[in-house]
Amino acid sequence: MENQSFDVKRLDHHGLVAGVIADLGLIEFFNTSVGAGSGDVSTGVAIASMIVNGLGFTDRPLSLSPQFFEQVPVDLLFGDDLEPIS
């Protein structure tokens, strides 16, 4: 039998928050209302990531956002082929 390898990613409560954001259509709402933006990440995804970050790092400064997103599977939460900048 071949050895199988698994990649485990912890979503914790962030998966629930991202799911509610998706169910409410907030990403599309912000992209339509504000504009999709011109960068690699749309306005809606940026706002959704700020919401998830705010609920995950409530006692730490926003300057630590890169550290937060290094530990969170952003591709699963936001449905894009996104990777955190390290």
FENWOPE-V418350 format. One record per residue. PHI is phi as a letter, one per 40 degrees, with the letter a starting at -180 (NA if undefined). NEAR is the number of other ideal C-beta (glycine too) atoms within 12 Angstrom. Layout:
BEGIN
PHI&NEAR ; PHI&NEAR
END
This chain:
BEGIN
NA&3 ; c&4 ; c&5 ; b&6 ; b&6 ; b&6 ; b&9 ; c&8 ; b&15 ; c&14 ; c&21 ; f&18 ; c&16 ; c&30 ; c&23 ; c&17 ; c&26 ; c&32 ; c&19 ; c&19 ; d&28 ; c&24 ; c&13 ; c&16 ; g&15 ; c&29 ; c&33 ; c&21 ; d&20 ; c&25 ; c&20 ; c&14 ; c&14 ; c&17 ; h&15 ; c&20 ; g&16 ; b&9 ; c&11 ; c&14 ; b&26 ; c&26 ; d&24 ; c&29 ; c&33 ; c&29 ; c&26 ; c&35 ; c&37 ; c&25 ; c&27 ; c&37 ; c&32 ; c&19 ; c&23 ; b&30 ; b&23 ; c&14 ; b&10 ; b&14 ; c&13 ; c&17 ; c&10 ; c&16 ; d&23 ; d&20 ; c&18 ; c&27 ; c&29 ; c&15 ; c&22 ; b&31 ; c&25 ; c&32 ; c&18 ; c&23 ; c&36 ; b&35 ; g&21 ; b&21 ; c&12 ; c&22 ; b&17 ; c&20 ; c&13 ; b&8
END
